[in-house]
Amino acid sequence: MEATIRKALGDPLFRRIGAIADRRGVQAYAIGGYVRDTFLLRPCTDIDIVVVGGGTGGGIAVAEELGREVRSRVNVFRNFGTAMLRVGEWEVEFVGARRESYRADSRKPIVEDGTMEDDQRRRDFTINAMAFGLNGDNFGELVDPFGGMEDMEAQLIRTPLDPDTTFSDDPLRMVRAIRFATQLDFRIEPETFAAIRRNRERIGIISRERIATEVEKIMRSPRPSKGWRLFDESGLLELIFPQLARLKGVETVRGRGHKDNFLHTLKVLDNIVPRTDHLWLRWAALLHDIGKPRTKAWDDRAGWTFHGHEVVGSKMIPAIFREQKLPMDERMKYVQKLVFLHLRPIILSEDEVTDSAVRRLLFEAGDDIDELMTLCEADITSGNDAKVRRYLANFALVRRKLKEIEEKDHIRNFQPPITGEIIMETYGLPPCRAVGVIKEGIKNAILDGEIPNEYEAAYALMERLAAAEGLAPCRRDEQ
């Protein structure tokens, strides 16, 4: 352990902070995530420093003196008693030691000056309450009053104090417990988890933006399904993401049941993680079947059906993103597009792979075709190994076809060579139905392979389609 701590505090920055604290007659400690990640061998460039003595502004004073020494700009937030600066690769935040108390209707604490133990006591989990001394007389000493090291070795998430008090005071900590358990692949201590269930309704006082920040970290983790399972088991899922909660369960009619779409969704999400770190492709995996509860129906011949769930699901995406405080921009449209198209390659793989069908898929998916195929491959979750192998072999055929057609016809993101402007100028038309009919006819002919994606062939087809509409070209003097 001593060697690990020496390495963690090897940068001269830590001695410099300790020397400033000694001169000012205060105590300085590195605390929280940097200490935790030191022992977990995880990279970390954010350092939290707590200063004991000098009041709630004691941390600001040490930060300002450090800033003068290293000639770095210090950002001071006096309302919060914190200061932040960058020193080389490090982002260092200073705060004075504090004691906190809470009102029932708010997660914003009442803050008072406190001791080091007061400050550690207010931390969310034992693994985040450990500290390294930085002064000359205690440099490198581990201060761990709540057994964070033991919990880390046991891979356990536990609160320093009574978990009911911890979660009632700041309900965001319930989500953070699940986030840390997911990121680190730790267990949540049973009484701590039971307290999450007891206090789950308190999540209502937390802003969606704060929850979204934690959920994003879950989605970027090595096994995000763990977080969603814990949300479900704790009772938080139906409160923070009811659309996902509605995927749960199996209904049986005449001995025939459908699969649990929540469990299937989590399997798809985990399937896609080794293939991509693309956050929004992971979101598409999580939401690809979100329309199934609204489209579920029983058919005496076919059994359970979910016809059109991809259409319904894609229409749900904007409202979900708005509710979850996710970005309402191209990232939302990307997820919406993949949800809408996620069945297309599957259907294609079950039938004969025709050039026409491949062209249409390329046209609709555009630059997202490879990621769409990755999503569809992740969507194969059958327990029947032979079925999985068959589907994946068919997908490999679809991928080869996509490559061949793209190289031959350049369909991806293509625009037909005859535009609406050319049609209107040639026939002296304003924007109207006939222009749309001709444009659509040219596009479909190219996608169906009836004509090449070339100007001359498209122009000749325009003339035939216009004649069928009773149109004649304008004379030169009319144009």
Stockholm file with secondary structure:
# STOCKHOLM 1.0

chainA/1-479         MEATIRKALGDPLFRRIGAIADRRGVQAYAIGGYVRDTFLLRPCTDIDIVVVGGGTGGGIAVAEELGREVRSRVNVFRNFGTAMLRVGEWEVEFVGARRESYRADSRKPIVEDGTMEDDQRRRDFTINAMAFGLNGDNFGELVDPFGGMEDMEAQLIRTPLDPDTTFSDDPLRMVRAIRFATQLDFRIEPETFAAIRRNRERIGIISRERIATEVEKIMRSPRPSKGWRLFDESGLLELIFPQLARLKGVETVRGRGHKDNFLHTLKVLDNIVPRTDHLWLRWAALLHDIGKPRTKAWDDRAGWTFHGHEVVGSKMIPAIFREQKLPMDERMKYVQKLVFLHLRPIILSEDEVTDSAVRRLLFEAGDDIDELMTLCEADITSGNDAKVRRYLANFALVRRKLKEIEEKDHIRNFQPPITGEIIMETYGLPPCRAVGVIKEGIKNAILDGEIPNEYEAAYALMERLAAAEGLAPCRRDEQ
#=GR chainA/1-479 SS CHHHHHHHTCSHHHHHHHHHHHHHTCEEEEETHHHHHHHHTCCCCEEEEEEESSCTTHHHHHHHHHHHHHTCCEEEETTTTEEEEEETTEEEEEEECEEEECCTTCSCCEEEECCHHHHHHTSSSGGGSCEEECSTTTTTCEECTTCHHHHHHTTEECCSSCHHHHHHHCTHHHHHHHHHHHHHTCEECHHHHHHHHHHGGGGGGSCHHHHHHHHHHHHTSSCTHHHHHHHHHHTCHHHHCHHHHTTCCCCEETTEECCCHHHHHHHHHHHHGGGCCCHHHHHHHHHTTTTHHHHCEEETTTEEECTTHHHHHHHHHHHHHHHTTCCCSHHHHHHHHHHHHTTHHHHHHHSCCCHHHHHHHHHHHGGGHHHHHHHHHHTCCCSCHHHHHHHHHHHHHHHHHHHHHHHHHCCTTCCCSSCHHHHHHHHTCCSCHHHHHHHHHHHHHHHTTSSCSSHHHHHHHHHHHHHHTTCCCCCGGGC
#=GC SS_cons         CHHHHHHHTCSHHHHHHHHHHHHHTCEEEEETHHHHHHHHTCCCCEEEEEEESSCTTHHHHHHHHHHHHHTCCEEEETTTTEEEEEETTEEEEEEECEEEECCTTCSCCEEEECCHHHHHHTSSSGGGSCEEECSTTTTTCEECTTCHHHHHHTTEECCSSCHHHHHHHCTHHHHHHHHHHHHHTCEECHHHHHHHHHHGGGGGGSCHHHHHHHHHHHHTSSCTHHHHHHHHHHTCHHHHCHHHHTTCCCCEETTEECCCHHHHHHHHHHHHGGGCCCHHHHHHHHHTTTTHHHHCEEETTTEEECTTHHHHHHHHHHHHHHHTTCCCSHHHHHHHHHHHHTTHHHHHHHSCCCHHHHHHHHHHHGGGHHHHHHHHHHTCCCSCHHHHHHHHHHHHHHHHHHHHHHHHHCCTTCCCSSCHHHHHHHHTCCSCHHHHHHHHHHHHHHHTTSSCSSHHHHHHHHHHHHHHTTCCCCCGGGC
//
